[in-house]
Amino acid sequence: LRFRIFQMESVLSNINRGIKRSTAEELELKQNVSGLTSSLNIYDYCKEKLGMGSARHVERIQIPSSYASNIPSAPEKEWHSKILSALGLSLY
């Protein structure tokens, strides 16, 4: 019985170490994602790496209804518009 208790204690100890390791990794990944998705970092990347700048002349165009199946869904529109608004642009 003592041997079985020792085995179970060892298993629980391994599980707890795994949980702590996963929690630390999750925190690190969240910090990395927040740094990568900050609007300032995205703007700087677009400006420096892609050569993008502020739009001087913006036109609105009508998209034919035959392309309606390729229009992003509502959550995608929200995500796109947040990024574009951070860059000083608009989706429509």
C-alpha positions in Angstrom: 0.0 0.0 0.0 2.8 2.4 0.8 4.5 1.6 -2.5 1.3 2.4 -4.3 0.9 5.7 -2.4 4.5 6.6 -3.4 3.7 5.9 -7.0 0.6 8.1 -7.0 2.5 10.9 -5.2 5.1 10.7 -7.9 2.5 10.8 -10.7 0.8 13.8 -9.1 4.1 15.6 -8.7 4.9 15.1 -12.4 1.4 16.4 -13.3 1.9 19.5 -11.2 5.3 20.2 -12.8 3.7 19.9 -16.2 0.9 22.3 -15.2 3.5 24.9 -14.0 5.6 24.5 -17.1 2.5 24.9 -19.4 1.3 27.9 -17.4 4.7 29.6 -17.8 4.8 28.8 -21.5 1.2 30.1 -22.0 2.2 33.4 -20.3 5.2 33.8 -22.5 3.2 33.0 -25.7 0.5 35.6 -24.7 3.2 38.2 -24.2 4.7 37.4 -27.6 1.3 37.6 -29.3 0.4 40.9 -27.6 3.7 42.4 -28.8 3.2 41.1 -32.3 -0.4 42.3 -32.6 0.0 45.8 -31.2 -1.1 48.4 -33.7 2.1 50.3 -33.4 4.2 47.2 -34.3 1.9 46.4 -37.2 2.1 50.0 -38.5 5.9 50.0 -38.1 6.2 46.7 -39.9 4.0 47.8 -42.8 5.9 51.1 -43.1 9.4 49.8 -42.8 9.3 46.3 -44.3 6.5 46.7 -46.9 7.0 50.3 -47.8 3.4 51.2 -47.1 2.5 54.8 -46.2 -0.6 56.8 -45.6 -3.1 57.0 -48.5 -3.2 60.3 -50.2 -6.1 59.5 -52.5 -8.8 57.1 -51.5 -11.5 55.9 -53.8 -14.6 53.9 -53.0 -15.4 51.1 -55.5 -18.5 49.0 -56.0 -17.8 45.2 -55.8 -20.0 43.2 -58.2 -22.5 40.8 -56.4 -20.8 37.8 -58.1 -17.9 38.3 -55.6 -20.3 38.3 -52.6 -19.1 34.8 -51.6 -15.6 36.1 -51.0 -16.6 38.9 -48.7 -15.4 38.3 -45.1 -17.9 37.4 -42.4 -18.7 39.8 -39.7 -16.0 38.8 -37.2 -13.4 38.9 -40.0 -14.6 42.4 -41.0 -14.3 43.6 -37.4 -10.7 42.2 -37.2 -9.8 43.7 -40.5 -11.3 47.1 -39.7 -9.5 47.3 -36.4 -6.2 46.7 -38.1 -6.9 49.2 -40.9 -8.2 51.9 -38.5 -5.0 51.5 -36.4 -3.1 52.2 -39.7 -5.4 55.2 -40.5 -7.1 53.4 -43.3 -10.7 52.2 -43.7 -12.3 49.0 -45.1 -15.0 50.8 -47.0 
